[in-house]
Amino acid sequence: MATWKQFHDEAPELATIVHAQFTATKHHVLATLRADGSPRISGTEVDFGGDHLTLGSMPEARKAHDLQRDPRYALHSNPGDGSMTVPDVKISGRAVEVVGPEFEAYRAAHTTDLPPGPFHLFRLGIDDVVLAGLNDARTGMEIRLWRPGLPVRTFTR
C-alpha cells in the first residue's frame, strides 16, 4: 500500500492528472463494504495534505463505520460533464482512521477549511490507480494502471 507521495514520485504525470480531476470538482464517489459484504456508495470529498490523500466524514456516518470495520475502499472521480475530454480516475486501497495527536495536528493545520465540530478523518493508502479515457484520436479507450513499485501499464481497447 502506497502513500500519495509514493504515487506522485513514481508516476508524476499520472499524479498530476489525478490531482486535477479530484480538485476540479468537490464531490466524488466512494465505495465501501457494508457489514454483510455488499457495496455501499457514498458521496465524499478528498484532500491532498502533505504525503497523504485523505477524506473526512461526519460523525457516525455509515461510510465511516464501514471503513472502521473493513478498510477497503474504491474512489471514483466526478465524471464531469460527460464530454469524456478527461479520463475517469479510480483509486482503490485501504483507509486508516487518523486519531489522537495526528488528528489534532491535522485539525490545527487546517483551521480555515474544516467543519467546526467532530468528524472522522481517514488517510487513504493506495493499492492502485486507474485512468480510463478516450485515446487521442477519440476512437478507442486508453487505460493506464499504476501499482506501487511497478511501471505504469497502458492498455487499449
N, C-alpha and C positions, 0 to 999 in steps of 0.2 A: 504494500500500500504506500502510495507516494503523497507528498505534500504538493500544494500548488507550486511552491518554489521549485521542487524537483521537476514537475511537468514543464514549467517555464524554462528551466535550464536545459532540459533535454529536447524540447520541441518548441523553441521560441516563436516560430512562425505560426504554429497552431495555437499556442497560448495567446498570441495577440488577437487572433480571430475569436477564440473562446471568450476572452475578456470583453471584447467589443460586443459580442452577442448578449452576454449577461449584464452588460451595463447600458445597452441601448434602450431596454425597457426594464421596468421594475419587477414585474410579475412573471414567474416561471412555474413549471410543473414539477412536483416532487412525487415520486412513487416510494412507498414504504410497504412493509408487510404487517398485516393485522395478526392478532394472536392465533387465528385459525389458519394462517398462511396465505390467505387471499390478499390481493393487492389493494392498496389504498392510494388514491390520487389526491393531492392537495396542492393548492396554490402556495407559493413561497417566494421569498426574496433572498438573495445571496449577497455576500460582501467579500471583497478581496482584501484581507487585512494581513499585512506582513507576508509571512511564508505560507499562509493558510487561506483556503476557501471556507467560509463559514455561512451558516444560516441560523436564523433565530425563529422562535416560536412563542406564541402566547402561553402562559402557564396552563398546564393541564390539557393542552391541545392533544388530540388523538395522534397526530403525526409525531409529537414529542414522545408520547408513551410508546409508540411503535418503535422509534429509534432507540429508546432506552432498553427495550426488550430484545430487539433484533436490529443491529446497527446497519444492515444492508439497505442501500438506497439507490435510486436512479433519478437523475435530474435532467430535465429537458428544457432547453431554452425556449423562450417565447418565439413562436414561428413567424411573428411579424404579420405583414400584410398579405401573405400568400403569393407574392411575386416570385419567390424562390431565387431571389438575387443573392442571398447569403445562405450558407448551409445551416441545416439543423445541427445543433450541438447537443450531445448527450454525454453525461458523465455518470459513472457508477463507481461505487466503492462502499466504504463503511464509515459511519459517523461516530464521533466520540463526543460525549457531552463535556462541555467546559464548565468546571465548577471551582469553588474555592478561590484561592489567590489569583489564579489565571483568569477566572471570570471577572473578578474585581478589577484586575489590571486592564482587561478589555473594556469594561464599563468606564473606567477612568480615562482611557484613551479616546473614547467615542462619546464624549459628553453631549455633543450637539445633535447626534443623529440616532439616538436610541430611545426606546419608549421609557417613560418615567418610572413605571412600575416594574415588577418582576417579569422575567422572561427566561426561556431556555435558550442556550447557545450551544451549537454543535459545530465542531471542526470536521470538515469533510475530507476524509482520506480518499485518495483516488486510485482505483484499480484500472480503469481505462477511460479514454476519451475518444468519442467518435464524432466526426464531422461528416455529414451526408448532404450532398447537394448536387446540382447540375454541373456537368463539365463545362469548360469554357465555351464550347460550341453550342451548349444547351441542347445536346442531342442524346444525352445519357447521364447516368448517375456516376458520381465520383465519391467514394467513401474513403476517408482517411482514419486510421486507427492508431492510437498510441497506447502503449502499456509500459509501465515503469521498467527502465533498463533496456528497452528494445527500440530499434529504429521505427520511425513512422512507416506504416504499411499503407499502400494505396490500392484500392480495388475499383474496378469499373464494371458497370452493368448497363 
